Amino acid sequence: MSWYNEAIFYHIYPLGLTGAPKQNEYTEPVHRLNTLLPWIDHIKAIGCTALYIGPLFESVGHGYETTDYKKLDSRLGTNDDLTAFVKACHEKGIKVIFDGVFNHTGRDFFAFKDIQQNRENSRYLNWYCNVNFLGNNEYNDGFSYDNWGGYNLLVKLNQRNSEVQNYICDVIRFWVSEFDVDGIRLDAADVLDFDFMRALRRTAEEVKPDFWLMGEVIHGDYSRWVNGETLHSVTNYALHKALYSGHNDHNYFEIAHTVKYLQNMGNLTLYNFVDNHDVERIYTKLSNKAHFNPVHVLLYTLPGVPSIYYGSEFGIEGRKERSSDDSLRPALDLADYANAKETNPCTALVAALGKIRQNIPALNYGSYAELQLTNRQFAFARDLDGVRVIVTVNNDDNDAWMNLPAGNASEYVGTLTGQKVTVEGGRINVSVGANSGEIWVPAGDLEEYQPFKAEFSAKAEIPKAESVEEAGALTEKETISEDQSAAQETDAEKASIKEIISTEETVRSTEEEADETTDTNIVQETAATEEPLATTEENSVEKETIKVDPNKSPEDMTVEELQAAILAKMANNGPVTDQMKKTVYDNIWHDSLVNWIKSFR
């Protein structure tokens, strides 16, 4: 397997963490990147093995309006600084991936500047989409062009142009030869051209063994992007949404059904996270701060690659604002958190989970099996090579007992608390603390697990905040055992959709920020009943039939026409299920739908 299958990521937004000015004056380099060198030891100390850092390259403001793909942003330093930084990470055993902003450039990029100067005679006219000299824009260029997200600051590249493809592939080669980077996170991957991504994948396979391509995708069937021809992984916004709302609503059914929904897409290795530079901090989003514990136990144990956004391991707050994302991307002084691993229960938990994850292969490669599920308790197994690891979480303010089918062992031990339980009749009976979680492994030579218990149990408990609802206000569902799971899953498949949660449609900033962060729409199972629901107008996935003009280009179609055209293409390839229809109807982004319809061959 590849390094990224076993990775635990740390995510840094460098312009924010280093306190760089919001606007780039293109002056002499200031070596702020070097101030992040001490963070490498911290990243390793909390158990992370890989770093996603970006955007890094010369830009106008927030980093996503690139001016020069081959030059470190002067607010951060020089290329030599970046080379030394990556080398220092590698010496500590930490892989590094950069942000690749290849959907659009800034207006100061050389190709766009040439169009401004030479207009119709510019050799770079076809590097961008729909440059029109009969139009104009707010900058009074005397021409218009396609952009990203309605922001003319972000000029959309024509990714079907072979020169553009070759140029970006050469950028990747340069990043590997100059900086020795191990992979790329592709910004706005959900609107990238699929042939362009195939070219990037071919380049990835050329430049370095196991060079990783991970894309920012907000919604839809992730298998469209994650496959042998395009990307290795994408951002798992579906699970991100379920993790915080499933705890806020005391509804583990939402999380469990989201996992099943994702597994139905295939054997995908997705990039899991609870917050990032575009969404509110998890500590801010949680109604009960004590849920920080079970949320992170799930982050580190559910299928996928876990990631921690800088500062969230300290339990810092960060609220999304309409006019600025600055509060999500603060400057931090590591010295202020020098003893966090010993004194901060959030940091202690993250560090313990990092070490546990590194030492239990089943959490990277094991199959997933749901064992028990109620609104407030959830248990599942990760099975690998005859070894069963059991994960239990509890979002209730009271301790809970769970009786679970065990593996081929006589005794299990909790890696966070050190509890030991005997297997009786092939099952274990375990206590799960209020608002907490545990990872149970077969007992044996547990020397490697002793530090986890010592580090974690020495900390004070995470302070409990009052829940939004009174304890016990929600009706508890009947416990679903492993023996009942097959029947329950069948019911779930037959059930109509009770409620579609369409929350937080967040464009990266109302002024210039262009990092789309719409939380994915997720099917939420009601917390009051597990019976199949009658189909109604509100929950049906059927829509009025839309007639599509076959002579109309995808760019000229409405969202509804694009959805209808995609479903027609799907029908040509086989039966279209309700879930497939829902995935199409959930996608309301014109550029994404245009790329989707073009992806059919």
C-alpha distance (Angstrom), angle and dihedral (degrees) to the residues before:
residue distance angle dihedral
M1 . . .
S2 3.81 . .
W3 3.80 129.1 .
Y4 3.79 92.1 -108.8
N5 3.80 92.4 61.3
E6 3.80 87.4 66.4
A7 3.81 97.9 34.7
I8 3.80 127.9 123.7
F9 3.79 107.4 -162.3
Y10 3.77 132.4 -144.8
H11 3.81 114.0 -161.8
I12 3.81 123.0 -149.6
Y13 3.81 128.2 -176.0
P14 3.84 95.0 -159.4
L15 3.81 101.1 -165.3
G16 3.79 88.5 56.8
L17 3.80 100.4 39.3
T18 3.81 92.2 49.8
G19 3.81 93.8 46.2
A20 3.81 93.7 -121.0
P21 3.84 119.0 177.0
K22 3.80 113.8 -88.9
Q23 3.81 92.5 -124.4
N24 3.79 126.8 48.1
E25 3.80 113.8 -130.1
Y26 3.83 90.9 -175.4
T27 3.79 91.2 -124.6
E28 3.80 129.6 145.2
P29 3.82 112.6 -46.1
V30 3.79 117.9 -89.2
H31 3.81 110.7 -152.4
R32 3.79 98.0 -133.0
L33 3.80 93.4 137.9
N34 3.81 88.3 69.5
T35 3.81 89.3 63.9
L36 3.82 86.9 67.9
L37 3.81 94.0 61.7
P38 3.85 92.4 92.3
W39 3.81 88.6 54.8
I40 3.81 89.7 67.5
D41 3.81 91.8 71.4
H42 3.81 89.5 46.0
I43 3.81 91.0 51.1
K44 3.79 90.0 52.6
A45 3.82 93.0 43.6
I46 3.81 92.9 58.8
G47 3.79 91.2 50.5
C48 3.81 101.8 -101.4
T49 3.80 116.7 144.6
A50 3.81 101.8 -175.6
L51 3.80 137.9 40.7
Y52 3.79 128.6 -146.1
I53 3.80 106.1 -163.9
G54 3.78 127.7 173.7
P55 2.88 171.0 -126.0
L56 3.80 90.7 -14.4
F57 3.77 110.3 156.2
E58 3.79 131.9 91.8
S59 3.78 110.7 -69.0
V60 3.78 143.3 151.1
G61 3.80 102.2 -110.1
H62 3.80 131.4 -32.9
G63 3.79 93.3 20.9
Y64 3.79 101.7 -106.4
E65 3.84 95.2 92.1
T66 3.79 95.8 73.5
T67 3.79 119.9 -153.9
D68 3.83 98.5 175.3
Y69 3.82 125.2 10.2
K70 3.79 92.7 -164.1
K71 3.80 100.6 52.1
L72 3.80 128.1 71.7
D73 3.80 110.4 -121.0
S74 3.81 105.9 -89.2
R75 3.80 89.0 -131.4
L76 3.82 86.7 65.4
G77 3.79 100.9 39.5
T78 3.79 137.9 -107.4
N79 3.78 136.5 -35.1
D80 3.80 88.3 -102.8
D81 3.81 88.5 59.1
L82 3.80 91.0 53.3
T83 3.82 92.9 46.6
A84 3.81 90.1 51.6
F85 3.81 91.9 46.2
V86 3.82 94.0 53.4
K87 3.80 90.2 45.3
A88 3.81 90.3 52.5
C89 3.82 89.5 51.4
H90 3.79 91.9 49.9
E91 3.80 91.1 49.9
K92 3.82 87.5 58.4
G93 3.80 91.9 48.4
I94 3.81 94.4 -104.9
K95 3.82 120.3 138.1
V96 3.82 117.6 -144.4
I97 3.80 132.0 -146.7
F98 3.81 126.1 -175.2
D99 3.80 131.6 -145.2
G100 3.83 109.3 -103.3
V101 3.80 110.4 -156.6
F102 3.79 98.7 -171.4
N103 3.80 103.0 141.8
H104 3.80 93.4 75.6
T105 3.80 143.1 -0.1
G106 3.76 134.3 -143.6
R107 3.78 122.8 -99.7
D108 3.81 90.6 -105.8
F109 3.80 92.5 62.1
F110 3.82 111.2 120.0
A111 3.83 96.0 -117.3
F112 3.80 93.3 52.7
K113 3.81 91.8 44.8
D114 3.80 88.3 54.6
I115 3.81 90.7 54.4
Q116 3.80 90.2 50.5
Q117 3.80 89.9 52.2
N118 3.81 102.9 37.7
R119 3.80 99.7 25.8
E120 3.83 111.7 -176.7
N121 3.81 90.3 8.5
S122 3.82 95.3 56.7
R123 3.79 114.1 119.9
Y124 3.80 87.9 -145.8
L125 3.81 97.4 62.2
N126 3.80 92.0 110.7
W127 3.81 93.3 48.0
Y128 3.80 87.6 82.8
C129 3.79 133.8 48.9
N130 3.81 121.8 -99.9
V131 3.79 101.5 -16.0
N132 3.81 101.8 -172.6
F133 3.83 122.1 -172.0
L134 3.79 91.1 -167.0
G135 3.78 89.2 67.1
N136 3.79 136.9 61.1
N137 3.82 140.3 -161.4
E138 3.80 142.1 -151.4
Y139 3.81 90.0 -79.9
N140 3.82 89.9 57.9
D141 3.81 92.4 -126.8
G142 3.79 91.2 154.2
F143 3.80 90.0 -120.8
S144 3.80 139.4 62.5
Y145 3.80 132.5 -137.4
D146 3.77 143.0 176.9
N147 3.79 116.2 -84.1
W148 3.78 139.7 -178.1
G149 3.79 118.2 -91.3
G150 3.82 95.2 -15.2
Y151 3.81 93.6 -60.4
N152 3.80 114.1 126.5
L153 3.79 86.6 -165.0
L154 3.82 85.1 75.2
V155 3.79 110.3 59.7
K156 3.81 113.5 -158.7
L157 3.80 115.4 -123.5
N158 3.80 119.8 -135.9
Q159 3.80 96.8 -120.8
R160 3.80 92.5 -175.7
N161 3.80 89.9 64.5
S162 3.81 107.8 102.1
E163 3.82 91.6 -143.9
V164 3.80 90.8 55.8
Q165 3.80 91.1 47.5
N166 3.81 91.7 49.7
Y167 3.79 92.1 46.5
I168 3.81 94.4 52.3
C169 3.80 91.8 44.5
D170 3.81 88.1 52.8
V171 3.82 88.1 51.4
I172 3.80 88.9 56.7
R173 3.79 90.9 49.0
F174 3.81 88.9 49.9
W175 3.82 92.6 50.5
V176 3.80 90.3 52.9
S177 3.81 96.5 45.0
E178 3.82 94.9 41.0
F179 3.81 102.5 35.7
D180 3.84 105.2 14.5
V181 3.81 91.3 -128.5
D182 3.84 116.9 -177.4
G183 3.80 101.0 -148.7
I184 3.78 148.2 -23.8
R185 3.78 135.8 -112.3
L186 3.81 105.2 -145.4
D187 3.78 112.6 -139.4
A188 3.82 116.3 -136.1
A189 3.81 91.5 2.8
D190 3.80 90.7 163.5
V191 3.82 89.3 72.1
L192 3.80 98.3 38.9
D193 3.79 118.3 114.8
F194 3.81 111.1 -103.2
D195 3.81 94.8 -135.9
F196 3.80 87.6 51.9
M197 3.80 90.2 53.1
R198 3.79 90.0 49.3
A199 3.82 88.5 55.5
L200 3.82 89.5 50.0
R201 3.83 90.2 50.8
R202 3.81 91.5 51.7
T203 3.80 89.3 50.6
A204 3.81 91.3 47.6
E205 3.79 90.3 55.2
E206 3.79 89.6 48.8
V207 3.82 101.6 49.3
K208 3.80 104.2 47.9
P209 3.82 140.4 -5.5
D210 3.81 110.6 -97.9
F211 3.81 93.2 5.8
W212 3.82 102.3 173.5
L213 3.80 127.5 -135.6
M214 3.82 114.4 -167.1
G215 3.80 120.2 175.0
E216 3.78 134.1 -152.5
V217 3.81 103.3 -122.0
I218 3.79 120.7 164.3
H219 3.80 104.4 -170.5
G220 3.78 145.8 -8.3
D221 3.78 135.5 62.0
Y222 3.80 102.3 -28.2
S223 3.81 91.5 -156.6
R224 3.81 88.1 74.6
W225 3.80 87.3 71.3
V226 3.82 102.9 25.7
N227 3.79 109.4 68.9
G228 3.78 142.3 99.3
E229 3.81 94.3 -75.0
T230 3.80 105.6 44.5
L231 3.84 126.8 17.2
H232 3.79 135.5 -0.3
S233 3.81 94.6 -144.8
V234 3.79 145.6 -8.0
T235 3.80 136.3 -152.5
N236 3.80 111.1 -81.1
Y237 3.81 101.2 -135.0
A238 3.81 89.4 157.5
L239 3.79 92.4 65.2
H240 3.81 92.0 38.5
K241 3.79 89.8 60.5
A242 3.81 94.0 44.5
L243 3.81 95.4 49.1
Y244 3.79 96.9 60.2
S245 3.81 100.1 32.7
G246 3.79 92.5 43.1
H247 3.80 87.8 60.5
N248 3.80 97.3 38.8
D249 3.81 89.7 52.5
H250 3.83 95.6 38.8
N251 3.79 86.3 -122.0
Y252 3.79 115.3 136.5
F253 3.80 87.4 166.9
E254 3.80 88.7 76.0
I255 3.81 91.7 55.3
A256 3.80 94.7 43.8
H257 3.79 93.5 48.2
T258 3.80 91.1 46.6
V259 3.80 89.2 55.7
K260 3.82 90.1 51.2
Y261 3.81 90.5 47.1
L262 3.81 90.0 53.4
Q263 3.80 93.3 45.8
N264 3.79 89.8 54.5
M265 3.82 87.1 63.6
G266 3.81 89.6 66.0
N267 3.78 137.5 -102.0
L268 3.82 96.3 -34.4
T269 3.80 126.2 162.9
L270 3.81 102.2 -144.5
Y271 3.81 130.3 -170.3
N272 3.82 105.2 -113.0
F273 3.81 123.5 -159.1
V274 3.79 140.9 156.0
D275 3.82 95.7 -152.6
N276 3.80 141.0 -0.3
H277 3.82 141.6 171.3
D278 3.81 91.7 -65.3
V279 3.80 104.5 45.8
E280 3.78 135.2 53.4
R281 3.79 119.8 -82.2
I282 3.77 114.1 -92.0
Y283 3.82 91.1 -124.3
T284 3.81 88.4 57.4
K285 3.80 94.3 46.1
L286 3.78 96.6 51.2
S287 3.80 114.8 92.5
N288 3.80 89.1 -158.6
K289 3.81 109.9 41.1
A290 3.80 90.5 -157.2
H291 3.81 87.0 71.0
F292 3.81 87.1 75.2
N293 3.81 84.4 89.2
P294 3.84 102.4 55.7
V295 3.83 91.6 36.3
H296 3.80 90.6 59.1
V297 3.79 94.4 41.6
L298 3.82 86.4 58.3
L299 3.81 92.9 44.2
Y300 3.80 90.1 56.9
T301 3.81 98.4 41.3
L302 3.82 109.0 36.7
P303 3.83 117.1 89.4
G304 3.80 112.4 -76.0
V305 3.80 141.5 53.2
P306 3.84 113.5 -61.8
S307 3.81 123.2 -137.5
I308 3.81 133.3 -169.2
Y309 3.82 119.9 -155.0
Y310 3.80 112.7 -137.1
G311 3.79 112.9 -89.1
S312 3.79 95.8 13.9
E313 3.80 89.6 96.2
F314 3.82 84.8 67.3
G315 3.81 92.2 51.9
I316 3.82 94.2 -115.1
E317 3.80 121.5 169.7
G318 3.80 127.0 -120.9
R319 3.79 126.0 170.6
K320 3.81 126.2 -162.8
E321 3.80 112.8 -115.8
R322 3.77 127.0 -161.8
S323 3.79 96.3 -127.8
S324 3.80 102.5 31.8
D325 3.79 143.8 25.3
D326 3.81 92.3 -158.9
S327 3.81 93.1 112.9
L328 3.82 88.7 58.4
R329 3.82 91.9 52.2
P330 3.80 107.0 43.7
A331 3.79 130.2 168.1
L332 3.82 108.7 -111.0
D333 3.78 131.4 -169.6
L334 3.79 109.7 -142.1
A335 3.80 89.4 -152.5
D336 3.81 88.2 68.5
Y337 3.82 88.2 64.1
A338 3.81 98.4 39.6
N339 3.81 94.7 130.4
A340 3.79 98.0 30.1
K341 3.79 94.2 118.5
E342 3.81 89.0 59.1
T343 3.80 100.8 35.4
N344 3.82 108.0 26.0
P345 3.83 113.7 74.0
C346 3.81 91.7 -157.1
T347 3.81 92.0 55.9
A348 3.80 91.7 42.7
L349 3.80 91.1 53.5
V350 3.82 94.1 48.0
A351 3.82 91.2 48.1
A352 3.81 91.9 49.0
L353 3.80 92.3 48.3
G354 3.79 90.6 49.3
K355 3.79 92.0 56.0
I356 3.78 92.6 43.4
R357 3.80 91.7 51.5
Q358 3.81 91.4 50.0
N359 3.81 92.1 53.1
I360 3.82 101.1 43.7
P361 3.84 112.1 68.1
A362 3.81 91.6 -171.3
L363 3.81 89.5 70.1
N364 3.81 88.7 60.4
Y365 3.78 102.3 36.4
G366 3.80 108.6 11.9
S367 3.79 124.7 116.7
Y368 3.80 118.1 -111.6
A369 3.82 125.3 -119.1
E370 3.79 125.7 173.6
L371 3.82 110.4 -132.9
Q372 3.80 107.0 174.7
L373 3.79 134.4 -0.1
T374 3.80 135.9 -175.3
N375 3.79 131.4 145.1
R376 3.80 91.3 -90.2
Q377 3.81 105.9 24.7
F378 3.80 129.0 52.1
A379 3.81 131.6 176.6
F380 3.79 132.0 178.7
A381 3.78 139.3 164.3
R382 3.79 133.0 -128.0
D383 3.81 107.1 -155.0
L384 3.80 124.5 -165.1
D385 3.81 130.2 164.2
G386 3.79 93.4 -19.5
V387 3.80 94.1 -47.6
R388 3.81 117.5 117.4
V389 3.81 119.6 -157.4
I390 3.81 113.4 -169.3
V391 3.81 124.6 -153.4
T392 3.80 122.3 -162.7
V393 3.81 128.3 -175.6
N394 3.80 132.4 -179.9
N395 3.82 125.1 -167.0
D396 3.81 94.5 -177.6
D397 3.82 125.4 105.5
N398 3.82 88.8 -124.8
D399 3.80 131.5 64.8
A400 3.80 115.7 -99.6
W401 3.80 136.0 -154.8
M402 3.78 121.2 -138.2
N403 3.81 128.1 -171.2
L404 3.80 109.5 -154.9
P405 3.82 140.3 176.2
A406 3.80 108.4 -105.6
G407 3.78 134.5 -156.7
N408 3.80 131.2 -111.9
A409 3.80 96.5 -59.5
S410 3.78 135.1 103.6
E411 3.79 95.2 -140.7
Y412 3.81 139.4 21.5
V413 3.79 129.7 -155.7
G414 3.81 129.6 -157.8
T415 3.81 109.2 -124.4
L416 3.81 94.5 -152.9
T417 3.79 101.4 41.8
G418 3.79 104.0 21.7
Q419 3.82 92.8 -126.0
K420 3.80 113.9 157.9
V421 3.80 123.3 -151.9
T422 3.80 131.2 -176.9
V423 3.79 121.3 -127.7
E424 3.81 109.2 -122.9
G425 3.77 121.5 -178.2
G426 3.78 90.3 -10.5
R427 3.81 92.6 -56.9
I428 3.79 139.7 94.1
N429 3.78 127.0 -143.6
V430 3.79 108.9 -149.5
S431 3.78 137.5 178.2
V432 3.81 116.1 -134.9
G433 3.78 115.5 -162.0
A434 3.79 123.1 -123.4
N435 3.82 112.3 -80.2
S436 3.78 93.0 -2.4
G437 3.76 145.7 98.5
E438 3.77 140.4 -142.0
I439 3.80 138.3 -157.8
W440 3.82 112.4 -144.0
V441 3.80 120.6 -157.6
P442 3.80 131.8 178.7
A443 3.79 110.1 -88.4
G444 3.77 119.6 -115.1
D445 3.76 131.1 108.2
L446 3.80 96.1 -0.1
E447 3.78 99.7 171.7
E448 3.80 89.2 117.5
Y449 3.82 90.5 57.3
Q450 3.81 98.0 49.9
P451 3.84 95.2 85.4
F452 3.79 90.8 55.2
K453 3.79 91.7 57.7
A454 3.82 92.7 44.5
E455 3.78 94.8 48.2
F456 3.77 96.3 44.9
S457 3.80 103.6 37.1
A458 3.80 91.6 51.0
K459 3.80 90.7 65.8
A460 3.76 127.9 86.9
E461 3.77 114.8 -107.1
I462 3.79 117.8 -93.7
P463 3.81 104.9 -94.4
K464 3.78 113.0 -103.3
A465 3.78 117.1 -122.9
E466 3.77 119.9 -158.7
S467 3.77 112.4 -91.5
V468 3.77 121.5 -121.0
E469 3.79 90.1 -116.7
E470 3.80 129.2 45.5
A471 3.78 112.6 -99.8
G472 3.79 109.9 -86.7
A473 3.80 94.5 13.9
L474 3.79 91.8 125.2
T475 3.77 119.2 70.3
E476 3.81 109.8 -114.3
K477 3.77 117.4 -124.9
E478 3.76 122.3 -129.8
T479 3.79 112.2 -90.1
I480 3.78 112.4 -99.0
S481 3.80 112.1 -145.6
E482 3.77 127.1 -160.6
D483 3.80 88.8 -104.4
Q484 3.82 90.0 58.1
S485 3.79 96.3 42.2
A486 3.80 97.7 93.8
A487 3.80 93.3 54.3
Q488 3.81 92.1 43.8
E489 3.79 91.7 50.3
T490 3.80 90.3 52.7
D491 3.80 89.9 52.5
A492 3.78 90.2 48.6
E493 3.77 91.6 52.8
K494 3.80 91.1 51.0
A495 3.77 94.9 45.3
S496 3.78 118.1 102.8
I497 3.76 119.0 -127.1
K498 3.79 110.5 -82.1
E499 3.74 99.5 -170.4
I500 3.78 136.0 -2.4
I501 3.74 111.6 -148.4
S502 3.78 108.2 -147.7
T503 3.76 101.4 177.8
E504 3.74 138.5 162.1
E505 3.76 104.1 5.3
T506 3.78 92.5 -168.1
V507 3.77 124.3 178.5
R508 3.77 107.7 -159.0
S509 3.80 93.3 -103.8
T510 3.78 135.1 -20.2
E511 3.80 91.0 -125.6
E512 3.80 116.0 34.5
E513 3.83 109.6 -28.6
A514 3.75 110.3 111.5
D515 3.76 106.9 179.8
E516 3.81 102.0 118.8
T517 3.79 112.2 -137.6
T518 3.76 108.7 173.6
D519 3.77 108.4 156.0
T520 3.78 108.1 -123.2
N521 3.79 118.7 -106.4
I522 3.78 110.4 -107.1
V523 3.77 132.8 -168.4
Q524 3.80 106.6 -119.1
E525 3.78 119.5 -156.4
T526 3.80 112.0 -139.6
A527 3.80 115.9 -105.5
A528 3.80 93.9 -139.7
T529 3.81 104.5 58.1
E530 3.77 140.8 16.2
E531 3.81 95.3 -160.7
P532 3.81 117.8 116.4
L533 3.78 110.7 -93.2
A534 3.76 125.4 -127.8
T535 3.79 114.3 -108.4
T536 3.78 113.5 -107.5
E537 3.77 136.0 173.0
E538 3.79 89.0 -98.2
N539 3.80 96.8 54.0
S540 3.80 102.0 33.1
V541 3.79 116.9 110.4
E542 3.78 91.5 -150.1
K543 3.78 117.7 107.1
E544 3.76 134.4 -173.1
T545 3.80 110.7 -76.7
I546 3.79 111.4 -98.9
K547 3.80 119.2 -154.3
V548 3.78 112.8 -138.8
D549 3.80 123.0 -152.3
P550 3.85 104.4 -130.4
N551 3.82 90.1 -151.9
K552 3.79 92.6 57.6
S553 3.81 117.1 101.3
P554 3.82 116.4 -125.9
E555 3.80 90.3 -116.5
D556 3.81 90.1 59.8
M557 3.80 95.9 47.4
T558 3.77 123.6 100.3
V559 3.79 120.5 -119.2
E560 3.82 89.6 -102.2
E561 3.81 92.1 50.6
L562 3.80 91.5 49.2
Q563 3.80 91.2 50.4
A564 3.80 90.8 50.7
A565 3.81 91.8 47.4
I566 3.81 92.0 50.4
L567 3.79 92.0 50.5
A568 3.81 89.6 49.8
K569 3.81 89.9 52.8
M570 3.81 90.0 48.9
A571 3.81 90.9 50.4
N572 3.81 89.2 56.9
N573 3.81 88.5 60.1
G574 3.81 98.0 47.8
P575 3.82 143.6 -66.4
V576 3.82 116.1 -17.0
T577 3.80 111.8 -138.4
D578 3.81 126.7 -152.9
Q579 3.79 89.0 -108.5
M580 3.82 90.6 54.6
K581 3.80 89.4 50.0
K582 3.77 91.4 49.3
T583 3.81 91.4 51.0
V584 3.80 90.0 53.8
Y585 3.80 95.0 45.3
D586 3.82 91.4 47.3
N587 3.80 88.9 60.3
I588 3.81 104.9 83.2
W589 3.82 97.2 159.7
H590 3.78 113.5 112.2
D591 3.83 97.9 -153.0
S592 3.79 91.7 47.5
L593 3.82 91.9 50.0
V594 3.80 91.3 47.8
N595 3.80 90.0 54.8
W596 3.79 90.4 45.1
I597 3.81 93.9 54.9
K598 3.81 90.1 46.0
S599 3.81 90.6 52.4
F600 3.82 90.8 69.6
R601 3.79 112.6 93.9
